[in-house]
C-alpha cells in the first residue's frame, strides 16, 4: 500500500474513532449526572449522619467522571478537526487528551482491582448506620430518611437470623413487595448492576483511547512529513 493510501485509511479510521470517543464521552457524562443527581444515589449521600461514609465517594466519583467526559469530548473534537484540517496543533492536542484519559482510566481500573467493593461497602455502611439510629430513635429525622431510602429501593430493613422483624422495624415496610426484601441485598444488587455498566465503559474507554493515540500519533507524523490527501497552499508561477 502506498504512503498516501495508508494516510487516507488512517484519516478515515480517525474520524470513525473520534465519533465513537465522542459517544463514549457523552455516555460517561450521562452516567455521572445520573449517579450524582439520581434519587437512588443522592438520597443516600444526603443522609444526615455524623459520619457519612458514602458522601465523599459520591462527590469524588462525580468529579472524576465529569473530568473524563470533558477530556473525551475535547479529544474527539480536536482529533476530528485536526484530521479534516490536517493541523498538527489540533492533532497534538487530541493526542494529549487521549493520553490523559488513558492514564486516568488505568488508575481507575487499578483502584477497582485493589478495592472492588469500596463503593458498595460505603453505601451499605451508610445505610447500616442510619438503620441503627432510626430504629433506636423513632422521632428523629433519620427515621424519615430511612423510610425514604426503603421506599426508593422497595425493601424493608435488614434480614434477621430468624427472618422476623420487630414491631418498630415492621412499621418501616410499605406494601407486600417491600416487606419481603432485605434492603442490604437490594442495595447490593442495584450497585452491582451499576458497577458492571461502569466496568464496560472503562474497558471501552481503554480500548478506544489506545487506538486513538496510535492513529493520532501516526497522522501527526504524516502531516509533519507532508503526506496530505489534498494539495494545500498557494501556487505562484516563477518568471523565467
C-alpha positions in Angstrom: 0.0 0.0 0.0 1.3 3.4 -1.0 2.0 6.0 1.8 -0.8 8.3 0.7 -3.2 5.3 0.8 -2.2 4.5 4.4 -2.6 8.1 5.4 -6.0 8.2 3.8 -7.1 5.0 5.6 -5.8 6.3 8.9 -7.8 9.5 8.4 -11.0 7.6 7.8 -10.3 5.5 10.9 -9.5 8.6 13.0 -12.8 10.2 12.1 -14.7 7.0 13.0 -12.8 6.6 16.3 -13.4 10.3 17.1 -17.1 9.7 16.6 -17.1 6.7 19.0 -15.0 8.5 21.5 -17.5 11.4 21.4 -20.3 9.0 22.1 -18.4 7.5 24.9 -17.8 10.9 26.4 -21.5 11.6 26.3 -22.3 8.3 27.9 -19.8 9.0 30.7 -21.3 12.4 31.3 -24.8 10.9 31.4 -23.7 8.3 33.9 -22.1 11.0 36.0 -25.2 13.1 36.0 -27.5 10.1 36.8 -25.2 8.9 39.6 -24.9 12.3 41.2 -28.4 13.6 40.8 -30.3 10.3 40.6 -32.6 9.6 43.5 -31.0 6.2 44.4 -27.6 7.7 45.0 -28.5 11.2 46.0 -30.8 10.1 48.7 -28.0 8.1 50.4 -25.4 10.9 50.0 -27.8 13.4 51.7 -28.3 11.2 54.8 -27.6 13.4 57.8 -25.1 11.5 59.9 -22.0 12.5 61.9 -20.0 10.3 59.5 -21.5 9.5 56.1 -19.1 7.0 54.5 -20.6 7.4 51.1 -20.7 11.2 50.7 -17.0 11.6 49.9 -17.1 8.7 47.4 -20.2 10.2 45.8 -18.6 13.6 45.2 -15.3 12.1 44.1 -16.9 9.8 41.6 -18.9 12.7 40.0 -15.8 14.9 39.6 -13.8 12.1 38.1 -16.5 11.1 35.6 -17.2 14.7 34.5 -13.4 15.3 34.0 -13.1 12.1 31.9 -16.2 13.0 29.9 -14.8 16.5 29.2 -11.4 15.1 28.1 -13.0 12.5 25.9 -15.2 15.0 24.1 -12.4 17.5 23.8 -10.0 14.9 22.4 -12.6 13.6 19.9 -13.3 17.2 18.7 -9.6 18.2 18.4 -8.7 14.9 16.6 -11.6 15.2 14.1 -10.8 18.8 13.4 -7.1 18.1 13.1 -7.9 15.2 10.7 -10.1 17.4 8.5 -7.8 20.4 8.5 -4.6 18.5 8.6 -3.4 20.6 11.5 -0.5 19.4 13.7 -1.5 21.5 16.7 -5.1 20.2 16.8 -3.8 16.6 16.4 -1.3 17.0 19.1 -4.0 18.4 21.4 -6.2 15.4 20.7 -3.3 13.1 21.4 -2.6 14.8 24.8 -6.3 14.4 25.8 -6.3 10.7 24.9 -3.1 10.2 26.9 -4.6 11.9 30.0 -7.8 9.8 29.7 -5.8 6.6 29.3 -3.7 7.3 32.4 -6.8 8.2 34.4 -8.6 5.0 33.3 -5.6 2.9 34.2 -5.7 4.4 37.6 -9.5 3.8 37.9 -9.0 0.2 36.7 -6.2 -0.4 39.2 -8.3 1.2 42.0 -11.2 -1.1 41.2 -8.9 -4.1 41.1 -7.5 -3.3 44.5 -10.8 -2.1 46.1 -13.6 -3.8 44.2 -16.2 -3.3 46.9 -15.3 0.1 48.3 -18.3 1.9 46.8 -20.6 -0.9 47.8 -19.3 -1.0 51.3 -19.6 2.7 51.8 -23.2 2.7 50.7 -24.1 -0.3 52.9 -22.2 1.2 55.9 -24.2 4.4 55.5 -27.5 2.5 55.4 -26.4 0.3 58.3 -25.6 3.4 60.5 -28.8 5.1 59.5 -30.9 2.0 60.2 -29.4 1.5 63.7 -30.0 5.2 64.7 -33.5 5.3 63.2 -34.7 2.2 65.0 -33.4 3.5 68.3 -35.0 7.0 67.9 -38.3 6.9 66.0 -38.9 10.6 66.2 -35.7 11.6 64.6 -35.0 12.8 61.0 -33.1 9.6 60.5 -36.4 7.7 60.6 -37.8 9.8 57.7 -34.5 9.4 55.7 -34.6 5.6 56.3 -38.2 5.2 55.1 -37.4 7.3 52.0 -34.4 5.0 51.1 -36.5 1.9 51.6 -39.4 3.3 49.5 -36.9 4.0 46.8 -35.3 0.6 46.8 -38.6 -1.2 47.6 -37.2 -3.1 50.5 -37.6 -3.2 54.3 -34.9 -3.4 57.0 -32.2 -5.9 57.4 -32.6 -9.6 57.4 -32.5 -11.2 60.8 -31.3 -14.7 61.5 -34.9 -15.7 62.3 -36.4 -13.9 59.3 -38.7 -11.9 61.6 -39.0 -8.1 62.1 -39.7 -6.4 65.4 -42.7 -4.2 65.7 -40.7 -1.0 65.2 -38.9 -2.4 62.2 -42.2 -3.7 60.7 -43.5 -0.2 60.7 -40.9 0.6 58.0 -42.5 -1.7 55.5 -44.9 -0.4 52.9 -46.6 -3.0 50.8 -46.2 -6.7 50.5 -43.4 -6.4 47.8 -41.2 -4.3 50.1 -41.8 -6.3 53.2 -40.2 -9.4 51.8 -37.0 -7.8 50.6 -33.8 -7.3 52.6 -32.5 -3.8 52.0 -28.9 -4.7 52.3 -29.3 -7.2 49.4 -31.5 -4.9 47.3 -28.9 -2.1 47.5 -26.1 -4.5 46.8 -27.8 -5.9 43.7 -28.6 -2.4 42.4 -24.9 -1.3 42.9 -23.5 -4.3 41.2 -25.6 -3.6 38.1 -24.3 -0.1 38.1 -20.7 -1.2 38.6 -20.9 -3.7 35.8 -22.0 -0.9 33.4 -19.2 1.3 34.6 -16.7 -1.5 34.0 -18.0 -1.8 30.4 -17.4 1.9 29.9 -14.0 1.7 31.4 -13.0 -1.2 29.1 -14.3 0.6 26.1 -12.5 3.8 27.1 -9.2 2.0 27.4 -9.6 0.3 24.0 -10.7 3.4 22.2 -8.0 5.7 23.7 -5.2 3.3 22.9 -6.3 3.1 19.3 -6.9 6.8 19.1 -3.4 7.5 20.5 -1.8 5.3 17.8 -3.8 6.9 15.0 -3.3 10.5 16.2 0.5 10.0 16.6 0.7 8.4 13.1 -1.3 11.2 11.5 0.8 13.8 13.3 4.0 12.4 11.8 2.3 12.0 8.4 1.2 15.7 8.4 4.7 16.6 9.5 6.2 14.6 6.7 3.9 16.2 4.1 1.7 13.2 3.3 -1.5 15.2 2.6 -4.6 13.9 0.9 -5.1 17.2 -0.9 -2.7 19.7 -2.2 -2.7 22.7 0.0 -1.3 26.2 -0.1 -0.9 28.8 -2.8 0.8 28.3 -6.1 2.8 31.0 -7.9 4.4 31.0 -11.2 8.1 31.9 -11.2 9.1 34.1 -14.1 11.7 32.8 -16.5 
